[in-house]
Amino acid sequence: MTVRLLRAGLLAAGALLCGPALGEPTRDEATGLTLEPPPGYEVHRSDAGQRYAAAFDIRKPDPSEPGCRVGFQESPQNAGLTQDQINAFTAKKEWNDLIRATLALYYDVVSVEPFEQAGLAGAAVVGDIKPAEGQPPANVNARSYFVLLDTPRGRTTVVCVTAKEQFDRRRAEFEAVARSVQPPR
């Protein structure tokens, strides 16, 4: 029994340390952030930096494909709330205004819409990168799709990027990527 558990643990650790898994579920054991990528996508663990407790890149194998980034950020201010309370807040106009104002610092926000998944209510945002003041113009042809989902544990963010002219064609794919994410609860 112990040998079997040890072997299963080593296999699970190896799956996280090895190369990308095409279409295979991937889980960050420390946070519980789980991704089950849509067909044709692969998951790579990403440097979480100081902002995120866990982060992954999820993209098609094509190296020219910018793909998506998924990150989980622990949130002490959410800890005292229930999921129902969080969901109720995300249904309010103040939530959309807060999301729009926060992202408007760096993006021309095209839309903010409700996003629901597995009992979680959040927001799906479409935005175009703004050129930073005093900096060379940003990639003005890029459009981003964000999904923000809060739980009592924290916020899970999905960001997918593509060229503006491809966005409408790719939006359903990006939504499928967002729906493949299971935030920590």
LUMTILUM-674729 format. One record per residue (C-alpha): x, y, z; residue in one letter. Coordinates in steps of 0.02 Angstrom, whole numbers, plus 32768, in hexadecimal, padded with zeros to 4 digits. Each point is the difference from the previous one (the first is absolute). Example, Ala and Ser with C-alpha at 12.3 -4.5 7.8 and 13.67 -1.06 7.14 Angstrom:
2
82677F1F8186A/804580AC7FDFS/
END
This chain:
185
800080008000M/808A807B8030T/80637FD77F63V/7F66801E7F95R/7FDF80A98053L/80B780317FEEL/7FFF7FCD7F48R/7F5E80627FE2A/804C80988055G/809E7FF67F97L/7F997FEE7F61L/7F988098802EA/809B80668028A/80507FC77F5EG/7F6980397F9DA/801480AE8048L/80BB80067FE2L/80037FB67F51C/7FD780577F5FG/7F54803C7FCDP/7F6D7F8C8005A/7F94800E7F66L/7F4C7FFC8039G/80307FB280A8E/7FBD804580A5P/808280618062T/7FF2803080B8R/8065806F8073D/80017F9A80A0E/802880928072A/7F6880687FCCT/7F8D7F837FABG/7FF980657F5EL/7FD37F817F7AT/7FFB800C7F43L/7FB47F827F88E/8032804E7F5AP/7F907FF47F68P/80387F8B7F74P/809A80407FA5G/803F80688093Y/80937FDD8072E/8027803F80AEV/80A8803F803FH/8023803680B3R/802F80B77FFCS/8066806D8075D/7F7D803D807BA/806A80948036G/7FCE805F809CQ/7F4E80207FC6R/7FBF7F4E7FEEY/80067F67806FA/7FF57F947F62A/800780267F45A/7FF47F9D7F5EF/800C80257F48D/7F827FA47F94I/801380067F44R/80037FA07F5FK/80AA7FB27FD5P/801E80877F7AD/808E806F8042P/7FB6809A7FAAS/7F607FE98066E/7FFD80778096P/7F7D7F958057G/7FC0801D80B0C/8043801780AFR/7FA37FC18099V/802F803D80ACG/7FBE7FED80B0F/8019808A807EQ/7FD77FE080B7E/7F8B80838048S/7FF5801780BDP/7F6F807C7FE9Q/7F977F747FB1N/80227F888090A/7F6F803C806CG/7F817FF57F72L/7F977F707FC1T/7FF87FD57F48Q/7F4B803B7FFED/803580AB8043Q/808A800D7F7EI/7F887FCD7F74N/7F808080803CA/8083808B7FFAF/80377FD17F4FT/7F4B80167FC8A/800280B88035K/802680937F90K/808C8031807AE/805E7F607FD3W/7FFC80287F46N/803280B48023D/80917FC7806DL/803F7F837F7EI/7FEE80807F74R/805A808A8063A/808E7F8D8036T/80217FBD7F51L/7FE880AB7FAFA/80AA80328044L/80517F8D7F80Y/7F767FD17F85Y/7F79804F7F98D/7F737F968048V/7F8C7FC57F75V/7F867F9E806DS/7FE17FB980ADV/7F837F708008E/7FCC7F838086P/805A7F587FFCF/7FBC7F6C8060E/80517F58801AQ/7FE17F718078A/7FAA806C8083G/807A80917FEEL/7FCB80AA7FBDA/808280747FB7G/8023806E7F6AA/803B7FE97F4EA/8058809B7FBEV/803B802E7F52V/808580877FF4G/8083804B7F8ED/80AC802B8047I/801B80BC8016K/80A880497FD5P/805A803280A1A/802480B98013E/80B080287FC7G/801A7F507FBBQ/80047FC27F4DP/7F527FCC7FC5P/7FC97F588044A/7FC67F797F8AN/7F6880627FC7V/7FC57F6A7F9EN/7FEC7F91809BA/7F5A7FDC8055R/7FF27FAB80A9S/7F797F93804CY/7FFE7FFC80BFF/7F9A7F958075V/8001802A80B9L/7FBA7F84807EL/8004801D80BBD/7FEC7F7F808AT/801A800D80BCP/80B47FC57FDER/802880887F81G/7FF780377F4AR/80217F967F67T/802680647F64T/80057FC07F4DV/804C80717F7BV/80027FCF7F48C/804B806D7F76V/7FF280007F43T/8000807A7F6FA/7F64806C7FF6K/7FD17FBD7F55E/80037F4D8044Q/7FA7802480A3F/7F4C7FDE7FCCD/80347F5B7FB3R/80667FCE809BR/7F8C803E8089R/7FA57F598013A/80AA7FAA8014E/8032807B8088F/7F5C7FE3805AE/80217F437FF7A/80AC801E804DV/7FB08067808CA/7F7F7F78801ER/808C7F7F800DS/803F8055809EV/7FC87FC680ABQ/802A8088807FP/80377FD480B0P/7F6D80008079R/
END
